[in-house]
Each structure stands twice: as C-alpha cells, then as structure tokens.
Amino acid sequence: MKLIQRIGFYLGGFSIGLVILAFFLNGKKASCAYGPEARVIKNINTKTLLYSDTVDLLISDRKVDSATIKNALLKGDVDFSMSNTRQKPCGIYTIESYIDDKEVILTVENCDSIATLQNIKW
C-alpha cells in the first residue's frame, strides 16, 4: 500500500471519528477549569450571588447593575495574594475586573452554598 493511500485512510477514519464525537458531545456542558483561578471563578458563578448593603446601595443608585457585576465576575482575575482563602467558614476572594472600561476590585465571600459580594472598589 502506498504512503498516499495510508494517509487517505488515516484522514478518512480521523474525520469520521471527529463527526461521531461531535454528535455525542454536542449537548454536553463540559468545561475545562483546571487552574486554581478558573475553579474559583466557576465555583463563585455557580452559587447564588447575594449583595452586601454597600453593593445594594450602589445598585439602587444606578451606579452599577447586577448584570454588569455578573459579567465582571465571569471575566475577572482572582488575586490570591490579596485574598484570604483559608478563612473559616467562608473564604474571601479578591477579583480584579473591568466595568465600563474602569478597573474594579470585587471582594467576594465564598461560602458553601452562597457567594456574597462584599465590596466594589473603583
């Protein structure tokens, strides 16, 4: 069998395998959050998000809205040097992000079943 035929058979089988995988994995909500930062962000975003009194005041004054906060939490970066991750019963995480092209620092208290946004610093 010639080399070009081998390559043709390989590519044909490989493409059939890709189609089968795409068919089976189409509806799955799989993600690959392997790094510590990605795991923390995913953990916070899967929980019910509550707001402290200071953040509620910012939302009621229309300085920021909850959708913008949620987006900032999704796209933010965790600063572990400023965070207190081992605090009992809930760890405190500092997340740096952008809201309306301004850098903000979000302080989130991450408990077992809820996450509370404690503060927003512009």
NULOFI-416530 format. One line per field, with one value per residue (C-alpha): residue number from 1; x, y, z; residue in three letters. Coordinates in Angstrom, 1 decimal, always signed. Layout:
# NULOFI-416530
resi	[NUM, ...]
x	[X, ...]
y	[Y, ...]
z	[Z, ...]
resn	[ALA, ...]
***
This chain:
# NULOFI-416530
resi	[1, 2, 3, 4, 5, 6, 7, 8, 9, 10, 11, 12, 13, 14, 15, 16, 17, 18, 19, 20, 21, 22, 23, 24, 25, 26, 27, 28, 29, 30, 31, 32, 33, 34, 35, 36, 37, 38, 39, 40, 41, 42, 43, 44, 45, 46, 47, 48, 49, 50, 51, 52, 53, 54, 55, 56, 57, 58, 59, 60, 61, 62, 63, 64, 65, 66, 67, 68, 69, 70, 71, 72, 73, 74, 75, 76, 77, 78, 79, 80, 81, 82, 83, 84, 85, 86, 87, 88, 89, 90, 91, 92, 93, 94, 95, 96, 97, 98, 99, 100, 101, 102, 103, 104, 105, 106, 107, 108, 109, 110, 111, 112, 113, 114, 115, 116, 117, 118, 119, 120, 121, 122]
x	[+0.0, +1.4, +2.0, -0.6, -3.3, -2.3, -2.6, -6.0, -7.3, -6.0, -7.6, -10.9, -11.1, -10.0, -12.7, -15.4, -14.2, -14.5, -18.0, -19.0, -17.5, -19.2, -22.5, -22.2, -20.7, -23.0, -25.4, -22.9, -22.0, -18.4, -15.7, -12.1, -11.5, -8.2, -6.4, -7.0, -8.3, -10.7, -12.0, -12.6, -14.4, -16.6, -17.4, -18.5, -20.6, -22.5, -23.7, -26.5, -25.0, -26.0, -25.1, -24.0, -25.6, -22.9, -23.3, -27.1, -26.8, -24.6, -27.2, -30.1, -28.3, -27.9, -24.1, -23.8, -26.3, -26.4, -25.8, -22.6, -21.5, -22.2, -20.2, -17.3, -17.2, -17.2, -14.3, -12.3, -9.0, -8.5, -5.7, -4.7, -2.1, -4.9, -7.4, -7.9, -8.8, -8.4, -10.6, -13.3, -16.2, -16.1, -13.1, -12.7, -11.6, -10.4, -11.3, -9.9, -12.1, -13.4, -16.7, -17.4, -13.6, -12.7, -10.7, -12.6, -11.8, -14.6, -14.4, -16.4, -17.2, -17.4, -19.4, -20.7, -24.0, -23.9, -21.4, -21.8, -20.3, -19.0, -17.5, -16.7, -13.7, -13.2]
y	[+0.0, +3.4, +6.2, +8.4, +5.7, +5.2, +9.0, +8.9, +6.1, +7.8, +11.1, +9.4, +7.5, +10.5, +12.7, +10.0, +9.9, +13.7, +13.6, +10.9, +12.8, +16.0, +14.1, +12.6, +15.7, +18.2, +18.8, +18.5, +21.5, +20.4, +22.8, +22.5, +24.6, +23.0, +26.0, +27.4, +30.7, +29.1, +26.8, +29.7, +31.8, +28.8, +28.0, +31.5, +31.8, +28.5, +29.7, +32.1, +35.6, +37.9, +41.5, +43.3, +46.6, +48.7, +47.0, +47.1, +50.9, +51.1, +49.1, +51.2, +54.4, +53.0, +53.3, +49.7, +46.9, +43.3, +42.0, +44.1, +42.7, +39.1, +39.8, +41.2, +38.1, +35.9, +37.7, +38.7, +37.5, +36.3, +37.9, +35.2, +37.4, +39.8, +37.0, +35.2, +31.8, +29.7, +31.8, +29.8, +29.3, +31.3, +32.3, +35.9, +36.3, +39.5, +39.6, +42.2, +43.0, +45.9, +47.6, +50.2, +50.2, +51.1, +48.7, +47.5, +45.2, +42.9, +41.3, +38.1, +35.9, +32.4, +30.1, +26.5, +27.3, +31.1, +33.8, +37.3, +40.3, +42.4, +45.4, +47.1, +49.4, +51.6]
z	[+0.0, -1.0, +1.5, +0.0, +0.4, +4.1, +4.7, +2.9, +5.1, +8.2, +7.4, +6.5, +9.8, +11.7, +10.2, +10.8, +14.5, +14.8, +13.4, +15.9, +18.8, +17.8, +17.6, +21.1, +22.8, +21.2, +24.1, +26.9, +29.0, +29.5, +30.6, +31.5, +34.6, +35.7, +37.0, +40.5, +39.2, +36.8, +39.5, +41.9, +39.3, +38.2, +41.9, +42.6, +39.5, +40.1, +43.5, +44.4, +44.5, +47.3, +47.7, +50.9, +51.9, +50.3, +47.0, +47.2, +47.7, +44.5, +42.6, +43.9, +43.0, +39.4, +39.5, +38.5, +37.7, +38.6, +35.0, +34.8, +38.1, +36.9, +33.7, +35.7, +37.9, +34.8, +33.1, +36.2, +37.5, +41.1, +43.0, +45.5, +47.2, +48.4, +49.1, +52.4, +51.0, +54.2, +56.4, +58.2, +57.5, +54.2, +52.1, +51.0, +47.3, +45.6, +41.9, +39.6, +36.6, +34.4, +34.5, +31.7, +30.9, +34.5, +36.6, +39.7, +42.6, +43.7, +47.2, +47.3, +50.4, +49.1, +51.4, +50.8, +49.2, +48.6, +47.5, +48.8, +47.0, +49.9, +48.2, +44.9, +44.7, +41.6]
resn	[MET, LYS, LEU, ILE, GLN, ARG, ILE, GLY, PHE, TYR, LEU, GLY, GLY, PHE, SER, ILE, GLY, LEU, VAL, ILE, LEU, ALA, PHE, PHE, LEU, ASN, GLY, LYS, LYS, ALA, SER, CYS, ALA, TYR, GLY, PRO, GLU, ALA, ARG, VAL, ILE, LYS, ASN, ILE, ASN, THR, LYS, THR, LEU, LEU, TYR, SER, ASP, THR, VAL, ASP, LEU, LEU, ILE, SER, ASP, ARG, LYS, VAL, ASP, SER, ALA, THR, ILE, LYS, ASN, ALA, LEU, LEU, LYS, GLY, ASP, VAL, ASP, PHE, SER, MET, SER, ASN, THR, ARG, GLN, LYS, PRO, CYS, GLY, ILE, TYR, THR, ILE, GLU, SER, TYR, ILE, ASP, ASP, LYS, GLU, VAL, ILE, LEU, THR, VAL, GLU, ASN, CYS, ASP, SER, ILE, ALA, THR, LEU, GLN, ASN, ILE, LYS, TRP]
***
